[in-house]
Amino acid sequence: MTDAVTRVLFVCLGNICRSPTADAVLRLWVQERGLAGHIRVDSCGTAGWHVGKPPDPRSVAAARERGYDLSPLRARQLCWEDYFDFDYMLAMDESNLEILRREAPLDYAGHIGLLLDFAPQAPEREVPDPYYGDGGGFVRVLELVEAANEGLLAEIGRRERS
């Protein structure tokens, strides 16, 4: 990889379930793979209901079972500066993708898309929001973001080599 830093932002609605899970997974993998100087990771929500709060305890528990630590993360809301700070802005679902696209500056040169675009083998196109469901939804979120983050890291690697 080059000396350039690729900046990735995961986006969901409240930033307490899906996007912090994707954040923690990629953040750990970046550390484990020696890519900390090459990839920066963050997450946010399009709504401000949970700003400053930790991730949902059910997300924290499901992630902990698989070796991921969500405890340092705190919810924040998408802001205008994010469009200037991130190369990849990856939404968990179509609704949040629409918000990202609608609010993007006309000259935004990065990639705005769905996270699961990087997991073409996944049966879903959107990462389902587990907030109102049972604990199984949080495990499914982990499965989906792991698959997508593998694809994302491969894509970043390809771009760096080209």
N, C-alpha and C positions, 0 to 999 in steps of 0.2 A: 504494500500500500504506500501511497505517497504521504507527504507531510500534511496534506489538506485534511481538515476535520469535516466529516459529514455529520450534519445535525438532523436528528429525527425527533418529531413531535407526534405523540399519539393523542387522539382526540375522541372523547365520548361526550355524553351529556353532562354528567355531574362530576366527573373525575374522581369517583370513589370506588368503581368496580372494574370496568373493562380497561380503560386507558392506563390506570396505575399498574394493573396486572401486566399489560404489554410492556410498560416502562421497566418494571422490575425484572422481567424475564430478559429483555434485551440488555439491560444494564449489567446483569450478572454475566451473561454470555460475552459481552464486550470485555469485561474484566478477565474472565477465564481464558479468553482467546488472545489476550495481549493486545487488544485493540483500543484500549482506553484513550490513547493519544490520537486516535483516528475517528472515533465515533462518539458523539455526545447525544444523550437521550433525555427526554423530558415528556411530560404529559400534561393535559389540561382538559377542561370541559367547556362546552359552549354556553352552559348556564352557570350562574354564580351562586346557586343554592348552598353549596357545601364548601365554599372558599375557606381555606385554613384548616379544614377538618381532615383527619386521617382517613385512609381507605376503609370501606365497609369491613367490619370484623369477619364477615363470611369470606370475603376476598382474601383477607390477611391469612385466615386459617387454611383455606384451600391452597394458597401459594406456599405457605410454610410447609405443608405436607410434601411439596415437591422441591423444597430447598430454596425458595425465593423469599426475600424479605421486603415486604411493603411498608414496614413500620416507619422508615424515615420520610416517606412521601406525604405530602399535604396537597389537598385540592387547590387548584387555581383555575381562573377563568381565562379563556382565549383572549388575547389582546392584539392590537394592531402591530406591535413590535414583533410578534411571533412570525409574521410574514417576512420579516427582514432577517430573522435569526435562524430559520430552519429550512433545510434543503428538501426534507420530506415531511409533509403534513398528512398523517394517515388517520382517517376516520374509521370508527368501528361500524358505522351504519350509514345508510343513504341520507337520513335526515341530517346528521352532523356533517356529512360530506357536502350537502347542499349549502349549509351555513358557511362552511369553509370557502366554497367557491364563490358564493354571493358576496362575502366580505373581503375577498382577496383583492389586493391592488392590481390594476391592469398590467403592471409590469412585473408581477411575481414570476420568477424564473424557475422556481423549484417544482417539486412533484406534489400535487394534491390528488389523493385517491383513497380508495378503501384499503385497509390493512390486508384483508383477505385476497386482494388481487395478487399478493405474493404467495398465496397458498392455493394454486389452481386446482389441486387435488381435493380440497375441502368441499364438502357437499353444500355448505352455506356460502353466501356472498357477503353476509353481514355477521358480525360477532353479536349474538343475541344478548340483550341486557338482562342479567340475572337478578336484578334488584328485587323484583316482586315474586320471584320463583323460589324453589327450594335449593338446597345446597348443591345439588347436581349441576345446576346451571353455572356455578362458579368453577367447577371442574371442567366443564365443557369450554368455558372461556379460556382456561389455561391451555387446553389441548389445541384450540384454534390459534391462539397467539403464538404458541410454540411453533406450530407448523408455518405460520406466516412469517415469523421472525427468522426462521431458517432461510426462507426464500428471500427475505429482505437483505439478510447478510450476504447471500450469494449475489444478489443484484448490486449491492454496494461494492463488493469485491470485483465484479465484472466492470463496473464503471471506473473503478480506480485503476484497473489494468489497461483500460482503453485510452 
